[in-house]
Amino acid sequence: MFMLILLGAAVAFFVVAMIMAAGSGKKGQGQSQGRSQNRSRSSSGNGQSARREDLRLPYRYADDMLFVHGDSVWTGLVLPTAIDEYLNASELQAMAEGPARGLLNLARGDRNVECHYRKVYQPITALTWAEDLNAIAWEPTDNYKAYNLRKAEYQERIGAKRERNILLVKLGSIKRNGGTGVLADGAEPFDEPGLLSGARGAADQAVSTATGVADEYLSPSVLAEWTQVAIEVHESLEGLKGTPLTREELVWLIRKPLHGDLPVPPEPVLGSRAWGPDQFDLVVDFSGENRKTHIVLHQYDEVTGEQQTSYTTTLVAANWPAETRFRQSTAWARYAAQHVDFPVEIDMRFTLIPYLKFKGRADKIRGNLVDEMNDMANSGRTPDTKLAGQVTRAQELVDDIEEHKMPGMEAQIRFTISASDVKELERRRRVLEMQFKQDLKVTLLRPTRQQWRLLQSQLPGDAPKLPIAPYLRLQEVEQLGAGLPTAGTELGDNPEQRSGKRLGWVGNLVGWAGKMPVHYSLHVGPARNDGGGLAIVGASGGGKSSLALQKFYEESESGVRCLVIDPKTDFAQMCYYLAFGAQVNDPAFASDAEQGLLGTEHSTFHPVNPEFWAETEVVDLLKGQAGVLDPWVIARDVPSGRLLAESMLRGFLGDEDYQRVRLPVIEGMATVIGRYNSAIRQAVDQGLTAREAERSVARPTLWQVVDEVVAAYDHAVATGDREAMKDLKLAQMLLTELRTLPYARLSFAEHPQPLSSMRKRRTVITLRGFQSPASSDPRHWNPAERLAATALMAVVELGSQMLDVGYEKNPVTGEVGLRPKALFVDEAYVVTATESGRDLMRRALKQGRSYLAVTVLITQQAIDLVQIEDSEARSGGANQIHTVFAFKQKSAQEASLVAPLLGRPENDPKVIAALQELRTGVCLQRDADKRVGTVAVDLVFQEILAATDTNGTTRPARQGINPPVSVWDWTFLQEVQEDPARAAPQERPAETPAL
């Protein structure tokens, strides 16, 4: 197949087509071959045409480990982005030294090694993300699918981009031309001359003559040897933790400079394969104008034929400060990425110089400077301070090289900016020059009449010669790392490869870390074999409830079976609004909700979204029947019920009173459990199986335990046993009173009945009227607070048991597996304040990873969660809380308690200060990879903002409008003309990128 590219007649106008082919072995054959060919035709003013081989870009071969550019062989690594926002001084130093340590092995030989570092920004293909996320959901609703697709549209309209850091290393030449490379001279694999013939046979020669492009052949054996060299280079650079640059990524990297700020088309590129004569892949073609100060790039829409234009220019770092001290805020690569309001791409060509050569060049520079200073002195002139300083620094460099025996590097750093028109391009250029000059003391220069070569230099492979050598810097290798080139703001879900298997996925959009979107899904942690817990901590009004409610909506709509322990009824209110809309503001609505009448024929309130309400169940536990929290009803088995019963009675009575009545209680438990065991044995003796016997014999109850204590007291009175009466009187009085007290009565009934099995997407268990303890220390709780806290602990135990672990048939795929589940616990500090409550949480978190049940802990207090994590670490286990979102803290003391939960020291000044200064809707996240950074939560939709509003002042206005039933009709927050709650701007969500 042929491809003809026309070159315009104007001198300043050029067209380039680059095509790439790669070879791999065919089935049953031991050889593979690769060809790269181009067809181009240029038209001169007189109409005559001539096909020219030298107009093509000389990519000859590419696979997922190396590529051949002309005669040079290269390999590439994609470097991971590391967030540095809250690293301390020693961690920053280690991060800065990382690239230098990684590159040292490349400069161990006697040859210079060419390298090429690129920082580019790749638009996030959000549509692919949304489709993948919808595909892995257990049972997604139509609205969930639309929700993700709308969020994909939102990200693409904003122009969300992901930072990509690429390191390319030249391995050597296939012709052993004595240039640069990682191998010693003469050790490079190469083809015998006869194998490199331009055309094979008369037919190939005829085609080559007709097209003007040589047909090439690369020996499979030689490619295999070069592949081994590439593998060894990657192994030597393993400290950089990079992954091999794939052929697909290489193609994108080639296309990127030739599109400026235009989107790079996602056309598929065939993988490595064998090619016949005169066949190729067209990877990129473009046309453009080579102007004096910039390049005009033209691309054409293949469907509409519409021309799209971008303007791009490259600046060179021409002057650096005489002395540079490493600072996080002025690291040049980090600064360009995070402190400039528009994308700035970095192109750094550098040559690693072995120690002896580096020392020799430094000695020569020092000698030249000393000679110049001596000449000035001999001529009677006084050397100026600038020259004296240069001599001093040159001597220090020589001494440092000699002391550490370190290689060096010669580098040139360039910065490329693009825009949709010349005016904007010039504005960006001026801003970039000004910021670098003011903040970094670095002078940027835009070379004129060199922009095309600077653009070519951004392409992977050999670079064209540039007449701007004065801006090359001879320096130590450490200077690369001092720029923090891999520092970024990437947080959130990060799938990883283990043993060839992909673990995890990229979840829902939750917000932004700087310019980067942050995605998070509850079950990514367990999918990566991390803990089954999520912690959302922060003071009231900081935004933690909005994030928790957003995740509850997303996860339940995806098919995750969600159970919420909702003491404040925030989750119930969200469900009511999304199901019934503005009816929630009717004064009679709350009454029908408390009575459980909503949506029935006995109520005047009917859902505006019947499908949502049909998958929602709200249970008001305090309005329910007594006994629903009986420990033997809640627990998995009778022995577990006994332990829970003792914990609950201790919680209801307090440690002091419980110790006084403990002996009668234990005796009563022993009696009722013994009676139960006897009944089980009798049933088995009658022919029932053990499981049948357990189903037929009623379990013990807490009511029976109290009856046993009362009976024992009555017996002591009847027999005149004064000693027994003294112990039993207080026990029977306290326990019988418990049967009637609020919260405690839920644990006592003669014939307790369990709650119905949870089978809907959403079950919300509310405790209307629940009053959280004022103190997080159980020793300071009054009797009413003890009752409430113990009941809440029992509800959490009930919730963890309701999330059954049985296998189900996936309604989408038809496969049998574990359905993902989630337990949301609001006011979790009430449960985790006691040791028994922390034990309960530890069990729930440990089991969650195995059963795909994630526990979400929403709390104002972090200290108890830290204790849970610390106990796991001391016992040799892994942390069970895989992700933390920490919102605003009111004091330095509270912030110091949160810092360890984020994996930072409790006295970390940066974290403590940040936690106190956070705005509403902004938090610090510690993700599953232990990265910590600032995240602005983005609710995206006006309807989610209204549904998650927990402020009694602003909520009625926002929930005064019915939400559209279909997410396709929802409104992006940036498109909202007027906020119904604008009178309370302090409750607005954090700022998010503008559309």
Stockholm file with secondary structure:
# STOCKHOLM 1.0

chainA/1-995         MFMLILLGAAVAFFVVAMIMAAGSGKKGQGQSQGRSQNRSRSSSGNGQSARREDLRLPYRYADDMLFVHGDSVWTGLVLPTAIDEYLNASELQAMAEGPARGLLNLARGDRNVECHYRKVYQPITALTWAEDLNAIAWEPTDNYKAYNLRKAEYQERIGAKRERNILLVKLGSIKRNGGTGVLADGAEPFDEPGLLSGARGAADQAVSTATGVADEYLSPSVLAEWTQVAIEVHESLEGLKGTPLTREELVWLIRKPLHGDLPVPPEPVLGSRAWGPDQFDLVVDFSGENRKTHIVLHQYDEVTGEQQTSYTTTLVAANWPAETRFRQSTAWARYAAQHVDFPVEIDMRFTLIPYLKFKGRADKIRGNLVDEMNDMANSGRTPDTKLAGQVTRAQELVDDIEEHKMPGMEAQIRFTISASDVKELERRRRVLEMQFKQDLKVTLLRPTRQQWRLLQSQLPGDAPKLPIAPYLRLQEVEQLGAGLPTAGTELGDNPEQRSGKRLGWVGNLVGWAGKMPVHYSLHVGPARNDGGGLAIVGASGGGKSSLALQKFYEESESGVRCLVIDPKTDFAQMCYYLAFGAQVNDPAFASDAEQGLLGTEHSTFHPVNPEFWAETEVVDLLKGQAGVLDPWVIARDVPSGRLLAESMLRGFLGDEDYQRVRLPVIEGMATVIGRYNSAIRQAVDQGLTAREAERSVARPTLWQVVDEVVAAYDHAVATGDREAMKDLKLAQMLLTELRTLPYARLSFAEHPQPLSSMRKRRTVITLRGFQSPASSDPRHWNPAERLAATALMAVVELGSQMLDVGYEKNPVTGEVGLRPKALFVDEAYVVTATESGRDLMRRALKQGRSYLAVTVLITQQAIDLVQIEDSEARSGGANQIHTVFAFKQKSAQEASLVAPLLGRPENDPKVIAALQELRTGVCLQRDADKRVGTVAVDLVFQEILAATDTNGTTRPARQGINPPVSVWDWTFLQEVQEDPARAAPQERPAETPAL
#=GR chainA/1-995 SS CCCCCEECSSTTEEEEEEEECCCCCCTTCSCCCCCCCCCCEEECTTSCEECCGGGSCCEEEECSSCEEETTEEEEEEEECCEECTTCCHHHHHHHHHHHHHHHHGGGSSSSCEEEEEEEEEEECCHHHHHHHHHHHCSSCCHHHHHHHHHHHHHHHHHTCEEEEEEEEEEEEETTCCSCCCSSCTTCSCCCCGGGGCSSCHHHHHHHHHHHSCCCCCCCHHHHHHHHHHHHHHHHHTGGGTCEECCHHHHHHHHHGGGTTTSCCCCCCCCCSCCCCTTCCEEEEEEEEEECSSCEEEEEECTTTCCEEEEEEEEEEEEECCSSCCCCGGGCHHHHHHHSSSSCCEEEEEEEEECHHHHHHHHHHHHHHHHHHHHHHHHTTCCCCHHHHHHHHHHHHHHHHHHHHTCCEEEEEEEEEEEESSHHHHHHHHHHHHHHIIIIICCEEECCTTCHHHHHHHTSSSCCCCCSCGGGCEEEETHHHHHTCTTEECCCBCCCEEETTEEECCCCEEEEEETTEEEEECTTHHHHTTCCSEEEEECCTTSSHHHHHHHHHHHHHHHTCEEEEEETTCHHHHHHHHHHHGGGGGSTTHHHHHHHTCTTSTTCSCCCSSHHHHHTEEEEEGGGSCTTTTCHHHHSSSHHHHHHHHHHHHHHHHCHHHHHHHHHHHHHHHHHHHHHHHHHHHHHHHTTCCHHHHHHHSCCCCHHHHHHHHHHHHHHHHHHTCHHHHHHHHHHHHHHHHHTTSTTGGGGCCSSCCCCCCCCSSEEEEECTTCCCCSCSCGGGCCHHHHHHHHHHHHHHHHHHHHSCCCEEECTTTCCEEECCEEEEEETTHHHHTSHHHHHHHHHHHHHHHHHTEEEEEEESCCHHHHHHHHHHHHTTCCCSEEEEEECCCSSHHHHHHHGGGGTSCTTCHHHHHHHHHCCTTEEEEECTTCCEEEEEECCCBHHHHHHTCCCTTTHHHHTTSCCCSSGGGCCBGGGCSCCTTTTCGGGSCCCCCCC
#=GC SS_cons         CCCCCEECSSTTEEEEEEEECCCCCCTTCSCCCCCCCCCCEEECTTSCEECCGGGSCCEEEECSSCEEETTEEEEEEEECCEECTTCCHHHHHHHHHHHHHHHHGGGSSSSCEEEEEEEEEEECCHHHHHHHHHHHCSSCCHHHHHHHHHHHHHHHHHTCEEEEEEEEEEEEETTCCSCCCSSCTTCSCCCCGGGGCSSCHHHHHHHHHHHSCCCCCCCHHHHHHHHHHHHHHHHHTGGGTCEECCHHHHHHHHHGGGTTTSCCCCCCCCCSCCCCTTCCEEEEEEEEEECSSCEEEEEECTTTCCEEEEEEEEEEEEECCSSCCCCGGGCHHHHHHHSSSSCCEEEEEEEEECHHHHHHHHHHHHHHHHHHHHHHHHTTCCCCHHHHHHHHHHHHHHHHHHHHTCCEEEEEEEEEEEESSHHHHHHHHHHHHHHIIIIICCEEECCTTCHHHHHHHTSSSCCCCCSCGGGCEEEETHHHHHTCTTEECCCBCCCEEETTEEECCCCEEEEEETTEEEEECTTHHHHTTCCSEEEEECCTTSSHHHHHHHHHHHHHHHTCEEEEEETTCHHHHHHHHHHHGGGGGSTTHHHHHHHTCTTSTTCSCCCSSHHHHHTEEEEEGGGSCTTTTCHHHHSSSHHHHHHHHHHHHHHHHCHHHHHHHHHHHHHHHHHHHHHHHHHHHHHHHTTCCHHHHHHHSCCCCHHHHHHHHHHHHHHHHHHTCHHHHHHHHHHHHHHHHHTTSTTGGGGCCSSCCCCCCCCSSEEEEECTTCCCCSCSCGGGCCHHHHHHHHHHHHHHHHHHHHSCCCEEECTTTCCEEECCEEEEEETTHHHHTSHHHHHHHHHHHHHHHHHTEEEEEEESCCHHHHHHHHHHHHTTCCCSEEEEEECCCSSHHHHHHHGGGGTSCTTCHHHHHHHHHCCTTEEEEECTTCCEEEEEECCCBHHHHHHTCCCTTTHHHHTTSCCCSSGGGCCBGGGCSCCTTTTCGGGSCCCCCCC
//
